[in-house]
Amino acid sequence: MLRGAGLLGTLTAAGGALAAPAQAAPAQAATPGDLDPKDFTLTADYDEHTSRVAALLDQAGGASVSDVMDHANHDRTPATVLDTQVHGFRFASSDENDPDAVPQGITTSRDAVGTAGNGRYDGRQVIAVSFYNNSPKSSRINLIDWDANHPDSYRRILLVEPTGTAAEPSFQDIGIHVGGIAWYEDLLYVADSTASPNGMRVFDMSKIVTTDTGGSKDQIGRVGDSFYAHNYAYVLPQVGTVSSEVADGTTELVWSTISLDRVSRSIVMAEYRCVDCGGDYPEGPTRAVRFPFEKGGATFAEKTTATEALEVPLHYLNGVASHNGRWWFNDSHHKTLHHWSGSGAMTSYPWVSWGESLSYWEDADGPDLLWCLKEDEGDRPVFAVKQGDYSS
């Protein structure tokens, strides 16, 4: 998030970051405290853009995730970040070094479908990473192929908000921080820390829209009978909104980052709060809250009450994950990953500088993983570690 990211890693003579040292013995940290879950609720609307999205698909055309990956046009390369990692890669230099586009959130097709079919959604095993863009002000996901029998490549998809009417649909940029993303079944949930109230925007991965790659870079939306998206070939239109509400006397949540917990069928969120930020970012106690999906689906009820709420004795949290009652918190400022078993004190592990979101990867044939990424310009690897190495 380019905020409170701590000291940069040691640099080589060529200017690249060295891999972090081997994992040190974990340290004991403080214990999260319970808050009243009833103080935190969600209001969900999955129908606000239904007619416009249907019209966009009809008039502009649609593409599946498999179609998009068949046309992946950027290459990823191997990367080593931590001695404990089991996977790691970097984006193409156009993403690695872009000062205007910064990676933030991460989710995978294992979130979407679990271990069924080796974690393949629409026949593809993929990783999704969200970026915010400053010029033009917008946001996107990079959809990265993670199948051994497909090229090591990825494709960019612009996130857009439908506008216009069902007769003449259009769309506009979504200029938010996209600090966390969570993919469950067809739906992609994106943290929105700018809306009032905060919450999540919802997208449907089965409703990708094709666009004209011509025109000028500043063109967005409908132009005559054509649709443009800053030269992108694909856009993902928003289908709904999930808004956060709090009880009287409770400070509104800051939806800085999110991730999916498949075991409890819930989304967990955490706040980025800091110490003595001079008004640049919110201060005060940090909270993490769990919100359950409706029974048997990937949607929230029209009204949803949290089932767990914590006051976390940490700051600078850019990443959160939870699985089977356990929690992980990524403190980017102190380069520390904290694990909490659900009782007692947290355990702290050395982690990366500029660390961002977390995503839990279930694996039926090997160890479960934790995926993470870095946002520092020129050093933006995506990597995975065994969750068991960070769960003492």
Backbone torsions as a table, in degrees:
resi	resn	phi	psi	omega
1	MET	NA	7.3	-178.4
2	LEU	53.0	44.2	-179.0
3	ARG	-150.5	126.0	176.9
4	GLY	53.9	37.7	-171.8
5	ALA	-84.0	1.9	177.5
6	GLY	77.0	-170.5	-177.0
7	LEU	-75.4	146.9	175.9
8	LEU	-69.4	155.3	177.5
9	GLY	-66.8	162.7	176.6
10	THR	-58.0	139.3	-175.3
11	LEU	-105.9	146.0	171.4
12	THR	-80.8	172.1	178.7
13	ALA	-61.8	-28.4	-179.9
14	ALA	-83.2	-4.4	176.4
15	GLY	96.3	1.4	179.7
16	GLY	-90.6	155.4	-178.5
17	ALA	-80.5	134.9	174.4
18	LEU	-73.1	155.0	173.8
19	ALA	-61.7	145.0	178.9
20	ALA	-64.8	155.2	-179.6
21	PRO	-65.9	166.1	178.8
22	ALA	-57.7	152.6	-174.7
23	GLN	-61.5	128.7	177.7
24	ALA	-82.9	168.7	176.9
25	ALA	-61.3	137.5	-178.0
26	PRO	-66.5	150.6	177.6
27	ALA	-110.2	151.0	178.1
28	GLN	-85.6	136.4	179.5
29	ALA	-120.5	-173.9	-177.7
30	ALA	-71.9	177.5	-175.6
31	THR	-110.9	131.1	173.5
32	PRO	-61.9	148.8	178.2
33	GLY	-108.9	151.7	-179.1
34	ASP	-78.3	138.1	168.6
35	LEU	-113.5	167.2	-180.0
36	ASP	-79.4	112.6	-179.1
37	PRO	-59.4	-27.1	-177.7
38	LYS	-65.9	-13.1	178.8
39	ASP	-77.7	-5.9	-173.5
40	PHE	-129.0	123.4	-178.4
41	THR	-135.2	164.1	175.8
42	LEU	-124.3	147.5	169.4
43	THR	-120.0	122.8	-174.1
44	ALA	-113.0	140.0	175.2
45	ASP	-135.8	109.8	-179.3
46	TYR	-102.7	7.1	-173.4
47	ASP	-115.6	-2.0	-170.9
48	GLU	-64.5	-25.1	-177.1
49	HIS	-119.0	13.6	-171.3
50	THR	-55.5	-50.2	-175.2
51	SER	-68.8	-38.1	-179.8
52	ARG	-69.8	-39.2	178.5
53	VAL	-65.4	-42.8	177.4
54	ALA	-60.5	-40.5	179.7
55	ALA	-68.2	-38.1	176.9
56	LEU	-61.9	-43.8	178.6
57	LEU	-63.9	-37.9	-179.8
58	ASP	-70.1	-43.2	-173.3
59	GLN	-88.1	-33.6	-178.4
60	ALA	-98.7	-27.5	-177.1
61	GLY	100.6	156.5	-177.5
62	GLY	-122.7	167.9	178.2
63	ALA	-145.2	145.1	175.3
64	SER	-87.5	168.0	175.0
65	VAL	-58.7	-40.2	178.0
66	SER	-62.8	-40.9	176.2
67	ASP	-58.9	-46.9	-178.7
68	VAL	-60.0	-45.7	-177.6
69	MET	-70.0	-27.4	173.9
70	ASP	-64.6	-20.2	179.9
71	HIS	-114.3	25.1	175.9
72	ALA	-59.7	133.5	-170.9
73	ASN	-129.8	12.9	174.8
74	HIS	-129.2	144.6	-176.5
75	ASP	-101.3	143.0	170.7
76	ARG	-105.2	154.6	-179.3
77	THR	-130.7	156.2	-178.2
78	PRO	-63.2	151.7	178.1
79	ALA	-147.9	144.1	174.4
80	THR	-114.6	124.7	-176.3
81	VAL	-117.0	-48.7	-179.9
82	LEU	-124.1	147.1	175.0
83	ASP	-63.4	-24.0	-177.7
84	THR	-88.9	-3.5	-174.8
85	GLN	-70.9	156.2	173.9
86	VAL	-112.5	-19.8	175.5
87	HIS	-142.0	155.2	174.0
88	GLY	-171.1	141.8	176.6
89	PHE	-150.7	164.7	174.4
90	ARG	-120.4	154.3	173.4
91	PHE	-77.7	171.7	172.8
92	ALA	-61.2	158.7	-175.6
93	SER	-59.1	-28.5	179.6
94	SER	-64.9	-26.4	174.8
95	ASP	-95.7	-37.3	-178.7
96	GLU	-61.1	-33.9	-171.2
97	ASN	-116.7	10.9	-177.4
98	ASP	-78.7	116.3	-179.6
99	PRO	-73.3	-14.9	-175.8
100	ASP	-99.9	-10.0	-179.0
101	ALA	-126.7	120.4	-169.2
102	VAL	-126.2	126.2	-179.3
103	PRO	-73.2	146.5	-174.9
104	GLN	-137.6	-64.6	-171.9
105	GLY	-100.8	160.3	178.2
106	ILE	-145.6	139.8	173.2
107	THR	-153.0	169.9	-176.0
108	THR	-141.9	169.4	175.9
109	SER	-67.2	-17.5	172.9
110	ARG	-68.2	-32.3	170.2
111	ASP	-62.7	-44.9	-173.1
112	ALA	-65.3	-45.8	-171.5
113	VAL	-124.3	-4.2	-176.5
114	GLY	75.8	-147.4	-177.9
115	THR	-88.7	-5.2	-179.5
116	ALA	-59.1	135.2	179.4
117	GLY	59.2	33.8	-176.8
118	ASN	56.1	34.4	174.3
119	GLY	72.8	26.3	-177.0
120	ARG	-95.9	130.6	173.0
121	TYR	-105.8	125.8	-176.4
122	ASP	53.0	37.1	176.9
123	GLY	79.7	4.8	-177.1
124	ARG	-128.8	138.1	172.5
125	GLN	-96.2	117.6	-171.1
126	VAL	-137.0	159.8	172.3
127	ILE	-117.7	138.1	177.4
128	ALA	-116.6	131.5	177.5
129	VAL	-125.6	129.4	-179.7
130	SER	-90.5	145.8	176.2
131	PHE	-128.1	141.3	164.1
132	TYR	-99.5	145.7	-179.5
133	ASN	-116.3	136.6	177.1
134	ASN	-93.9	-22.6	-177.2
135	SER	-148.3	101.6	-4.8
136	PRO	-73.6	160.0	-179.1
137	LYS	-66.1	109.3	-172.6
138	SER	-164.6	-176.3	176.5
139	SER	-148.6	158.0	-175.5
140	ARG	-153.6	172.0	166.0
141	ILE	-121.9	145.0	165.8
142	ASN	-97.0	124.1	179.6
143	LEU	-102.3	113.6	-168.5
144	ILE	-109.6	127.6	178.6
145	ASP	-70.9	132.2	179.4
146	TRP	-126.5	29.3	176.2
147	ASP	-101.8	136.0	-178.8
148	ALA	-65.5	-25.0	-177.3
149	ASN	-95.5	16.0	174.7
150	HIS	-127.8	159.5	-179.9
151	PRO	-61.4	154.1	177.0
152	ASP	-80.0	78.2	-171.1
153	SER	-142.0	172.1	-179.9
154	TYR	-153.3	168.3	-179.7
155	ARG	-136.4	144.4	177.3
156	ARG	-91.8	139.6	177.4
157	ILE	-130.1	124.8	-178.7
158	LEU	-80.7	134.0	173.3
159	LEU	-86.4	130.6	-176.4
160	VAL	-136.1	158.1	175.5
161	GLU	-108.1	123.6	179.9
162	PRO	-62.8	143.8	175.3
163	THR	-136.2	-175.9	178.3
164	GLY	76.8	-150.7	-177.4
165	THR	-126.3	173.3	176.3
166	ALA	-64.7	-29.8	178.1
167	ALA	-75.4	-39.8	179.7
168	GLU	-132.3	76.6	-178.0
169	PRO	-75.0	153.6	174.1
170	SER	-147.8	-168.8	177.8
171	PHE	-158.7	162.4	-179.8
172	GLN	-135.7	164.1	179.3
173	ASP	-64.2	155.3	173.0
174	ILE	-115.8	101.8	-175.0
175	GLY	-93.8	68.3	-179.7
176	ILE	-120.0	173.0	-173.3
177	HIS	-78.5	-18.1	-178.2
178	VAL	42.4	50.7	-173.5
179	GLY	-70.5	-12.5	176.6
180	GLY	-160.9	148.1	178.1
181	ILE	-137.5	151.0	179.3
182	ALA	-145.2	125.8	-175.0
183	TRP	-109.2	122.0	179.4
184	TYR	-136.6	119.6	-171.9
185	GLU	53.8	-123.4	-179.5
186	ASP	-84.9	-15.6	-166.5
187	LEU	-94.8	134.6	175.2
188	LEU	-108.3	117.1	177.8
189	TYR	-96.9	132.6	-175.6
190	VAL	-125.0	123.2	179.2
191	ALA	-63.4	135.6	178.6
192	ASP	-126.2	103.1	-178.8
193	SER	-93.1	6.5	-179.2
194	THR	-107.5	-22.9	-179.3
195	ALA	-66.4	157.8	175.6
196	SER	-125.6	106.4	0.5
197	PRO	-76.8	164.3	174.7
198	ASN	-61.9	172.5	177.1
199	GLY	161.8	-134.4	-177.9
200	MET	-138.8	146.0	166.5
201	ARG	-96.9	148.2	-174.8
202	VAL	-119.0	136.0	178.9
203	PHE	-129.2	157.7	-178.5
204	ASP	-117.1	113.9	-176.1
205	MET	-69.1	-10.0	174.9
206	SER	-91.1	4.0	-176.6
207	LYS	-127.4	49.6	175.0
208	ILE	-76.2	135.2	-176.6
209	VAL	-107.6	137.3	176.8
210	THR	-87.3	146.4	-178.3
211	THR	-135.5	164.7	-179.3
212	ASP	-79.2	125.0	-178.2
213	THR	-83.6	-1.7	177.4
214	GLY	-83.2	-157.3	-179.1
215	GLY	73.9	-167.3	-179.3
216	SER	-97.9	161.4	-176.5
217	LYS	-63.9	-25.0	-176.8
218	ASP	-87.0	-4.2	-178.2
219	GLN	-77.1	132.7	179.5
220	ILE	-142.6	129.4	177.2
221	GLY	91.9	-158.0	-174.6
222	ARG	-76.9	131.6	172.0
223	VAL	-132.6	101.7	-173.1
224	GLY	66.6	-122.5	178.1
225	ASP	-102.7	10.6	-179.8
226	SER	-112.4	163.5	-179.9
227	PHE	-127.9	128.3	-177.2
228	TYR	-122.5	154.1	-177.1
229	ALA	-150.2	61.4	178.7
230	HIS	54.5	35.9	179.4
231	ASN	75.2	5.6	171.9
232	TYR	-70.7	151.1	176.5
233	ALA	-90.4	-17.6	-175.2
234	TYR	-138.6	142.5	170.9
235	VAL	-128.5	152.2	176.1
236	LEU	-117.1	107.1	-176.0
237	PRO	-80.2	142.8	176.4
238	GLN	-65.0	136.9	178.4
239	VAL	-110.9	-18.3	-177.5
240	GLY	-164.2	178.9	-178.9
241	THR	-138.8	138.8	173.2
242	VAL	-120.2	115.7	-175.6
243	SER	-103.9	142.6	-177.9
244	SER	-97.1	138.3	177.8
245	GLU	-132.7	153.4	-179.9
246	VAL	-132.2	159.8	178.9
247	ALA	-69.9	158.4	176.8
248	ASP	-54.7	135.4	179.0
249	GLY	86.0	-2.6	179.2
250	THR	-103.6	133.8	178.5
251	THR	-67.7	136.0	179.4
252	GLU	-57.4	145.3	177.3
253	LEU	-71.2	146.3	172.2
254	VAL	-103.7	110.0	-174.7
255	TRP	-83.8	77.2	-176.0
256	SER	-80.2	-41.4	-177.0
257	THR	-152.2	154.5	-179.0
258	ILE	-142.8	163.6	166.9
259	SER	-159.4	169.3	-176.5
260	LEU	-97.7	139.4	169.1
261	ASP	-113.0	104.6	-176.8
262	ARG	-70.6	-29.8	-176.6
263	VAL	-64.4	-49.2	-178.8
264	SER	-92.9	1.3	-179.3
265	ARG	51.7	64.0	-176.9
266	SER	-149.3	163.7	168.8
267	ILE	-109.4	134.5	174.6
268	VAL	-108.5	143.2	178.0
269	MET	-126.0	156.6	174.9
270	ALA	-142.2	155.3	-178.4
271	GLU	-98.4	142.8	166.2
272	TYR	-92.6	108.4	173.7
273	ARG	-127.5	149.4	-174.9
274	CYS	-130.9	-179.1	-178.6
275	VAL	-115.1	126.1	177.4
276	ASP	53.9	53.8	-178.2
277	CYS	-87.0	-4.0	179.1
278	GLY	67.1	25.5	178.4
279	GLY	87.8	-4.6	-179.7
280	ASP	-70.7	-33.7	-179.6
281	TYR	-139.2	159.0	-178.5
282	PRO	-65.7	145.8	176.5
283	GLU	-111.6	-170.8	178.7
284	GLY	93.3	-178.2	-177.0
285	PRO	-63.0	142.2	178.7
286	THR	-90.2	139.4	178.9
287	ARG	-124.6	150.0	172.8
288	ALA	-131.1	134.1	-171.7
289	VAL	-135.7	144.3	178.7
290	ARG	-111.1	131.2	178.0
291	PHE	-123.3	125.1	-176.4
292	PRO	-85.7	148.1	171.8
293	PHE	-76.0	164.4	171.2
294	GLU	-60.9	153.9	179.5
295	LYS	-61.5	126.1	173.6
296	GLY	78.9	10.4	-178.2
297	GLY	-142.9	-179.4	-179.6
298	ALA	-107.8	15.9	-179.5
299	THR	-115.8	157.9	171.6
300	PHE	-88.1	150.7	172.6
301	ALA	-62.9	164.2	178.1
302	GLU	-54.1	-37.7	173.3
303	LYS	-127.2	126.5	-178.9
304	THR	-129.4	133.4	175.7
305	THR	-103.9	139.7	179.4
306	ALA	-60.1	151.3	176.4
307	THR	-107.4	-10.8	177.2
308	GLU	-154.4	137.5	177.7
309	ALA	-143.5	132.9	-175.3
310	LEU	-127.3	145.0	162.9
311	GLU	-98.6	115.7	-172.6
312	VAL	-98.9	124.0	-176.6
313	PRO	-79.1	52.3	-179.4
314	LEU	-139.7	164.6	172.5
315	HIS	-132.4	173.7	175.4
316	TYR	61.7	40.7	-178.1
317	LEU	-86.0	114.0	175.2
318	ASN	-102.0	-9.6	-178.5
319	GLY	-145.4	146.1	176.7
320	VAL	-143.5	145.3	172.6
321	ALA	-148.3	155.2	177.7
322	SER	-149.3	144.2	-179.8
323	HIS	-161.6	124.4	174.5
324	ASN	56.4	42.3	175.9
325	GLY	85.8	-5.7	-179.7
326	ARG	-99.9	157.3	-180.0
327	TRP	-130.9	149.6	170.2
328	TRP	-129.8	139.1	179.3
329	PHE	-129.5	128.8	179.9
330	ASN	-99.9	109.5	176.8
331	ASP	-93.8	100.9	-173.5
332	SER	-71.2	-30.0	-176.6
333	HIS	-68.5	-41.1	-177.5
334	HIS	-100.1	8.3	177.6
335	LYS	51.3	53.8	-173.9
336	THR	-136.2	135.2	171.3
337	LEU	-105.8	123.4	-178.1
338	HIS	-104.8	135.2	174.6
339	HIS	-115.1	138.2	176.2
340	TRP	-129.6	126.9	-176.7
341	SER	-77.2	-11.1	-174.5
342	GLY	109.6	-8.2	175.3
343	SER	-154.9	157.9	179.4
344	GLY	72.4	-164.3	-177.0
345	ALA	-81.3	153.7	173.1
346	MET	-73.0	157.3	173.0
347	THR	-112.4	137.0	-173.7
348	SER	-116.2	139.5	-178.4
349	TYR	-127.4	145.3	172.1
350	PRO	-59.2	140.6	-175.3
351	TRP	-138.5	-166.1	-175.4
352	VAL	-92.0	158.0	168.1
353	SER	-77.4	155.1	177.4
354	TRP	58.1	26.7	-179.4
355	GLY	-70.0	146.5	-177.5
356	GLU	-119.8	-136.4	-170.8
357	SER	-68.6	166.1	177.9
358	LEU	-122.7	151.9	173.9
359	SER	-145.2	133.0	-179.6
360	TYR	-89.4	129.9	-176.7
361	TRP	-112.3	112.1	176.5
362	GLU	-81.6	140.9	-179.2
363	ASP	-139.8	121.5	-178.8
364	ALA	-78.6	-20.0	-173.9
365	ASP	-111.1	-3.0	-178.3
366	GLY	-156.3	-171.0	-179.5
367	PRO	-68.3	143.1	171.3
368	ASP	-66.0	152.8	-173.4
369	LEU	-123.5	161.0	165.5
370	LEU	-116.4	123.2	175.4
371	TRP	-96.4	146.0	177.2
372	CYS	-150.1	177.1	177.9
373	LEU	-154.2	165.4	175.9
374	LYS	-116.5	153.2	-175.8
375	GLU	-110.9	-5.2	-172.1
376	ASP	-64.1	129.0	179.7
377	GLU	-55.4	127.1	-178.0
378	GLY	87.4	-6.7	-179.0
379	ASP	-148.7	78.3	-172.7
380	ARG	-124.5	55.1	179.5
381	PRO	-72.8	155.4	170.5
382	VAL	-114.1	133.5	-172.0
383	PHE	-149.4	162.6	179.8
384	ALA	-133.7	143.8	175.0
385	VAL	-126.1	160.4	173.1
386	LYS	-69.5	126.6	-178.4
387	GLN	-63.0	-29.1	-179.9
388	GLY	-65.0	-23.0	176.9
389	ASP	-76.2	-10.9	-177.4
390	TYR	-129.0	40.2	-174.8
391	SER	-138.4	22.2	-178.3
392	SER	-67.4	NA	NA
